[in-house]
């Protein structure tokens, strides 16, 4: 076997527990689902999943060395991610209840493309996700088996599958509930404010941590 099955089982269990605990990714997907519907929630999950695949690849080549050699890089990327999230939240609150050419084509205000790109970009520039991946995944690697890159790939695949199972479900369910609420204009304004508040809160938390 290219990977230790005991370690793989432990990794799957630990990852499930971590994902079932509400965190930034789940809240982000939740917000996208509420604003844009099930499709937006699912595509937001896809964006997050793709970024996680990138994180796994970076972990495999040792990106941690960059942050150790240049601590300022960690701060710069962290602050950039926080500013972007706050920007998204402020824009949603400012444009609450409005339909724009970009949003009118979607089911409720956020296109699948925008949800995917926001999920991808937000997670990619979160250095905490990179450092978490670098610290977490190696615990379940057995160097004695060789082909460390393949072990990373297997763990990454499991991570992405669980991402779709957990956060994808959250996004779709949130989208269905949001779709019912969006049929009422007043409720739509409240959804925009609530979603914007979620994004702003995530940005503040990211900057403060």
Buried (B, 14 or more C-beta within 10 A) or exposed (E): EEBBEEBBEEBBEEBBEBBEEEEBBBBBBBBBBBBBBBBBBBBBBBBBBBBBBBBBBBBBEEBBEBBEEEEEEBEEBBBBBBBBBBEBBBEBBEBBBEEEEEBEEBBBBBBBBBBBBBBBBBBBBBBBBBBBBBEBBBEBBBEEBEEBEEBBBBBBEBBBBBBBEBBBBBBBBBBBBBBEBBEEEEBBBBBBBBBBBBBBBBBBBBBEE
